[in-house]
Amino acid sequence: MIASDEFVGAAKIQATALCFEPASVFVRHPIQDRTDDEMRQIADDALAEIVAALTA
């Protein structure tokens, strides 16, 4: 899953409650007011971590 770093704690709590820990990548928060170019940069910055999570 990919979420903003504001949700790290919530993701841990949910994973514990479900007894399931998905591969997770957290990006800079907030994202809702970002421009398209800013979102592309966030995605580019996270790409290596996303690929590593998918191929681990």
Backbone bond lengths (Angstrom), bond angles and torsions (degrees), N, CA, C in turn:
res aa  C-N    CA-C-N  psi(-1)  N-CA   C-N-CA  omega(-1)  CA-C   N-CA-C  phi
1 M - - - 1.436 - - 1.506 108.60 -
2 I 1.300 116.09 155.49 1.459 122.46 176.50 1.520 106.93 -125.41
3 A 1.327 115.69 128.99 1.458 121.47 179.17 1.522 108.33 -148.27
4 S 1.313 116.02 167.29 1.462 118.16 176.98 1.520 109.45 -80.33
5 D 1.330 115.38 156.25 1.462 120.46 -173.37 1.521 113.89 -64.58
6 E 1.286 118.45 -9.63 1.462 122.04 174.41 1.536 111.21 -64.46
7 F 1.327 117.01 -21.71 1.456 121.73 -172.34 1.523 114.26 -106.65
8 V 1.325 118.18 16.00 1.466 121.05 179.03 1.524 110.54 -58.26
9 G 1.319 116.97 -50.90 1.466 120.72 -178.56 1.511 112.64 -61.40
10 A 1.309 116.88 -44.82 1.466 120.86 179.63 1.525 110.86 -63.12
11 A 1.324 117.09 -38.21 1.466 120.49 179.35 1.527 110.72 -65.30
12 K 1.333 117.35 -40.08 1.466 120.53 178.02 1.524 111.11 -64.29
13 I 1.314 116.81 -43.36 1.469 120.74 179.12 1.528 110.49 -62.36
14 Q 1.310 116.76 -45.09 1.472 121.11 -179.81 1.522 110.65 -64.57
15 A 1.326 117.28 -42.23 1.463 120.79 179.35 1.521 110.51 -61.35
16 T 1.322 116.52 -42.55 1.468 120.64 177.86 1.524 110.61 -63.09
17 A 1.316 116.66 -45.07 1.468 120.78 -178.58 1.530 111.65 -62.58
18 L 1.323 116.56 -34.84 1.460 120.95 -177.95 1.526 113.43 -92.37
19 C 1.342 116.00 -4.69 1.472 120.48 -175.72 1.526 110.82 55.40
20 F 1.304 115.25 41.62 1.468 122.11 -177.90 1.517 108.42 -149.33
21 E 1.320 116.44 127.79 1.450 119.80 179.33 1.534 109.53 -118.05
22 P 1.317 116.93 99.18 1.463 119.70 -178.62 1.524 110.96 -73.14
23 A 1.310 115.49 157.85 1.461 119.66 170.19 1.524 106.54 -62.21
24 S 1.320 116.16 130.64 1.461 119.99 -173.66 1.518 111.37 -132.93
25 V 1.314 115.05 140.70 1.456 122.27 173.23 1.527 106.71 -129.89
26 F 1.317 115.43 129.74 1.458 120.87 -179.69 1.520 109.43 -113.01
27 V 1.324 115.46 132.10 1.466 122.22 -179.37 1.521 109.79 -111.88
28 R 1.327 115.52 170.25 1.467 121.10 -178.50 1.524 112.24 -57.50
29 H 1.312 114.83 140.13 1.461 122.87 176.59 1.522 108.00 -106.45
30 P 1.291 119.77 147.95 1.465 129.72 -3.44 1.530 110.94 -86.22
31 I 1.318 114.93 165.78 1.461 118.97 177.10 1.526 112.78 -119.58
32 Q 1.317 118.22 -16.97 1.465 119.62 -171.79 1.526 113.97 -64.90
33 D 1.320 119.21 -28.21 1.464 120.92 -178.03 1.523 113.11 -103.99
34 R 1.313 117.33 13.55 1.464 121.16 -178.05 1.524 110.67 -77.02
35 T 1.312 115.07 149.26 1.462 120.09 174.10 1.525 108.68 -76.14
36 D 1.306 116.27 167.24 1.464 120.25 176.79 1.520 110.50 -58.49
37 D 1.327 116.99 -43.25 1.468 120.12 179.69 1.522 111.79 -62.94
38 E 1.331 117.57 -40.01 1.459 120.90 177.74 1.524 110.87 -64.84
39 M 1.319 116.72 -39.95 1.462 120.01 178.76 1.526 111.15 -66.19
40 R 1.323 116.70 -38.59 1.465 119.99 176.06 1.528 110.43 -61.28
41 Q 1.321 116.89 -40.64 1.463 120.57 179.95 1.524 110.84 -66.80
42 I 1.319 117.25 -41.69 1.466 121.08 176.73 1.532 109.70 -60.07
43 A 1.323 117.03 -44.39 1.463 121.32 178.65 1.522 110.85 -64.04
44 D 1.317 117.03 -44.93 1.469 120.49 178.07 1.524 110.66 -60.16
45 D 1.322 117.07 -42.50 1.462 121.26 -179.32 1.527 112.21 -64.69
46 A 1.316 116.93 -30.60 1.457 121.28 -177.21 1.528 113.45 -93.25
47 L 1.315 118.00 -7.92 1.460 121.50 -171.58 1.526 113.06 -55.67
48 A 1.304 118.78 -47.99 1.472 120.49 -178.40 1.524 111.20 -61.14
49 E 1.318 116.99 -40.74 1.461 121.31 179.37 1.530 110.64 -67.62
50 I 1.324 117.37 -37.27 1.463 121.47 178.15 1.523 110.51 -65.52
51 V 1.318 116.61 -46.61 1.473 120.60 179.05 1.531 109.91 -61.76
52 A 1.322 116.59 -42.52 1.473 119.56 179.07 1.519 111.19 -62.03
53 A 1.323 117.82 -40.67 1.464 121.40 179.38 1.529 111.36 -65.62
54 L 1.315 116.02 -36.93 1.467 120.24 -179.18 1.522 113.20 -74.57
55 T 1.310 116.93 -26.36 1.467 120.16 -173.85 1.524 112.94 -107.81
56 A 1.317 117.53 4.34 1.477 120.95 -178.69 1.517 110.85 -71.66
